[in-house]
Amino acid sequence: MPDTDIKAQKQLYHLAALENLSSILQIGLKPRSQLKQFTDVADAEILRKRQALELENYVPFHWFSANPFDGSVQRRRPESKFILISVYRSHAEQNGWKIIPRHPLANDAIQLYDYAQGLEVIDWTLMNSRDYSDRACKSTCMAECLSPGVVAADNFSRIYVRDTELERVCMDTMRSVGKTVPISVNPRMFPNV
């Protein structure tokens, strides 16, 4: 078990393709239902099921980096470059974000919880074990915190990248659009694919 309690952490994470960074900085992270042109990293079958649950009206964030979703996306697209955009959990709480305590496509019925109630429903002990060979644990590790609207770049707490080359590309992109978001290089936040 990792030595850090996920529930006690301060940030939420959204994986994005590097090529979307310029538009994300300019217009924010939008719910899928509001997007027109972008590099899509999600699985088409999962997207159809999410749409049936009306989850395309939210921007999903995960509770920790290098989670099963991130790993799956990066394994399917090994040639792509990714960034992790983080926001403080306090921002989510103050702005009425919702919580799904397990993967949205878990076999049980999905229920959206208000932030405070959702925190109590998540099985943090199971999530902390990060045993992806256990189906229930893997599903819990893909619990989501959902923004009901656009998340502006001004609300990003940090952008994480795998290496200094991506850091430079992100810095150049920020300069080109006149935005500044703190950036950190941390390869451990990205799955080994």
C-alpha positions as CSV (number, residue, x, y, z in Angstrom):
1,M,0.0,0.0,0.0
2,P,1.4,3.5,-0.9
3,D,2.4,5.6,2.2
4,T,0.2,8.5,1.1
5,D,-3.5,8.6,2.0
6,I,-5.4,9.6,-1.2
7,K,-8.2,11.1,0.8
8,A,-5.8,13.5,2.6
9,Q,-4.3,14.8,-0.7
10,K,-5.2,18.3,-1.9
11,Q,-5.5,18.0,-5.7
12,L,-7.6,16.4,-8.4
13,Y,-6.2,15.4,-11.8
14,H,-7.4,15.6,-15.5
15,L,-5.3,13.8,-18.2
16,A,-5.2,15.7,-21.5
17,A,-3.4,15.4,-24.8
18,L,-0.6,17.9,-25.1
19,E,-2.0,19.1,-28.5
20,N,-5.1,20.4,-26.7
21,L,-3.1,22.6,-24.3
22,S,-3.4,25.8,-26.3
23,S,-7.2,25.7,-26.5
24,I,-7.5,24.5,-22.9
25,L,-5.5,27.5,-21.7
26,Q,-7.6,29.9,-23.8
27,I,-11.1,28.5,-23.2
28,G,-10.7,26.1,-20.2
29,L,-11.5,22.5,-19.8
30,K,-15.0,22.1,-21.1
31,P,-17.6,19.3,-20.6
32,R,-17.5,16.9,-23.6
33,S,-20.9,18.1,-24.7
34,Q,-19.5,21.6,-25.3
35,L,-16.4,20.5,-27.3
36,K,-16.1,20.8,-31.0
37,Q,-12.5,20.1,-32.2
38,F,-10.0,18.4,-30.0
39,T,-7.8,15.4,-29.7
40,D,-9.9,12.8,-28.0
41,V,-8.2,10.4,-25.6
42,A,-11.2,8.4,-24.4
43,D,-12.4,5.0,-25.5
44,A,-15.4,5.3,-27.9
45,E,-17.4,2.5,-26.2
46,I,-17.0,4.1,-22.8
47,L,-18.0,7.4,-24.2
48,R,-21.3,6.0,-25.5
49,K,-22.0,4.6,-22.1
50,R,-21.1,7.9,-20.4
51,Q,-23.4,9.7,-22.7
52,A,-26.3,7.4,-21.8
53,L,-25.6,8.5,-18.1
54,E,-25.5,12.2,-19.2
55,L,-21.9,12.4,-17.9
56,E,-20.8,14.3,-21.0
57,N,-22.1,17.4,-19.3
58,Y,-19.3,17.3,-16.7
59,V,-15.5,17.6,-16.8
60,P,-14.1,14.5,-15.0
61,F,-11.1,14.6,-12.6
62,H,-9.5,11.7,-10.8
63,W,-8.3,11.6,-7.2
64,F,-4.7,10.6,-7.9
65,S,-2.3,10.5,-10.8
66,A,-1.2,7.4,-12.7
67,N,-4.6,5.8,-12.1
68,P,-6.1,3.0,-14.2
69,F,-7.7,5.4,-16.6
70,D,-4.5,7.3,-17.2
71,G,-2.6,4.0,-17.8
72,S,-5.2,2.7,-20.2
73,V,-5.2,5.9,-22.3
74,Q,-1.5,6.1,-22.5
75,R,-1.1,2.4,-23.4
76,R,-3.6,2.8,-26.3
77,R,-1.7,5.9,-27.5
78,P,2.0,5.3,-26.8
79,E,3.0,7.8,-29.5
80,S,1.1,10.7,-27.9
81,K,2.3,13.2,-25.3
82,F,0.1,13.9,-22.2
83,I,-0.2,16.4,-19.5
84,L,-1.9,16.3,-16.1
85,I,-3.9,19.4,-15.2
86,S,-4.7,19.7,-11.5
87,V,-7.1,21.8,-9.5
88,Y,-7.4,22.1,-5.7
89,R,-10.0,19.9,-4.1
90,S,-11.1,23.0,-2.2
91,H,-12.1,24.6,-5.6
92,A,-14.2,21.6,-6.4
93,E,-15.9,21.7,-3.0
94,Q,-16.6,25.4,-3.2
95,N,-18.0,25.2,-6.7
96,G,-20.5,22.4,-6.3
97,W,-18.7,19.6,-8.1
98,K,-20.2,16.1,-7.9
99,I,-18.7,12.8,-7.1
100,I,-19.1,9.3,-8.5
101,P,-17.6,6.9,-5.9
102,R,-16.6,4.2,-8.5
103,H,-15.9,4.0,-12.2
104,P,-19.0,5.3,-14.0
105,L,-19.4,2.0,-15.8
106,A,-19.3,-0.2,-12.7
107,N,-21.9,-2.9,-12.7
108,D,-24.0,-1.2,-10.0
109,A,-26.2,1.8,-10.6
110,I,-24.4,5.2,-10.8
111,Q,-25.4,7.9,-8.5
112,L,-24.0,11.5,-8.4
113,Y,-23.3,12.7,-4.9
114,D,-22.8,16.2,-3.7
115,Y,-19.1,16.8,-2.9
116,A,-19.2,16.3,0.9
117,Q,-21.5,13.3,0.7
118,G,-19.4,11.8,-2.1
119,L,-16.3,12.0,0.0
120,E,-17.9,9.8,2.6
121,V,-19.2,7.3,0.1
122,I,-15.8,6.6,-1.6
123,D,-14.1,3.5,-0.1
124,W,-10.7,5.2,0.6
125,T,-9.2,2.1,2.2
126,L,-9.8,0.1,-1.0
127,M,-8.6,3.0,-3.2
128,N,-5.4,3.3,-1.1
129,S,-4.5,-0.3,-1.8
130,R,-4.3,0.4,-5.6
131,D,-4.6,-3.3,-6.4
132,Y,-5.6,-3.1,-10.0
133,S,-5.9,-6.9,-10.3
134,D,-8.9,-6.6,-7.9
135,R,-11.9,-5.5,-10.0
136,A,-13.6,-3.6,-7.1
137,C,-10.4,-1.8,-6.3
138,K,-9.7,-0.8,-9.9
139,S,-13.3,0.6,-10.2
140,T,-12.9,2.5,-7.0
141,C,-9.6,3.9,-8.2
142,M,-11.4,5.4,-11.1
143,A,-13.9,7.3,-9.0
144,E,-14.5,10.8,-10.4
145,C,-15.0,14.3,-9.2
146,L,-17.1,16.1,-11.8
147,S,-17.1,19.8,-12.7
148,P,-20.6,20.9,-13.9
149,G,-19.1,23.6,-16.1
150,V,-16.0,24.9,-17.7
151,V,-12.8,24.9,-15.6
152,A,-10.9,28.0,-16.5
153,A,-7.1,28.0,-16.6
154,D,-7.1,30.5,-13.8
155,N,-8.4,27.8,-11.6
156,F,-5.7,25.2,-12.5
157,S,-3.3,24.7,-9.5
158,R,-0.6,23.2,-11.6
159,I,0.3,21.3,-14.8
160,Y,2.4,18.2,-14.5
161,V,4.6,16.8,-17.3
162,R,6.7,13.7,-17.7
163,D,10.0,15.4,-18.7
164,T,11.8,18.7,-19.3
165,E,11.1,18.6,-23.1
166,L,7.4,18.6,-22.4
167,E,7.9,21.3,-19.8
168,R,9.5,23.5,-22.4
169,V,6.7,22.9,-24.9
170,C,4.1,23.8,-22.3
171,M,6.0,27.0,-21.3
172,D,6.2,28.0,-25.0
173,T,2.4,27.3,-25.4
174,M,1.6,29.4,-22.3
175,R,3.7,32.3,-23.6
176,S,2.0,32.2,-27.0
177,V,-1.5,32.5,-25.4
178,G,-0.5,34.9,-22.6
179,K,-1.4,32.5,-19.7
180,T,0.7,31.3,-16.8
181,V,0.1,28.1,-14.8
182,P,2.7,26.6,-12.5
183,I,4.3,23.6,-14.1
184,S,6.2,20.7,-12.6
185,V,8.2,17.8,-14.1
186,N,7.3,14.6,-12.3
187,P,7.6,11.3,-14.3
188,R,6.2,9.3,-11.3
189,M,2.8,10.8,-12.0
190,F,2.6,9.1,-15.3
191,P,2.2,5.4,-15.7
192,N,5.1,3.4,-17.2
193,V,3.8,2.3,-20.6
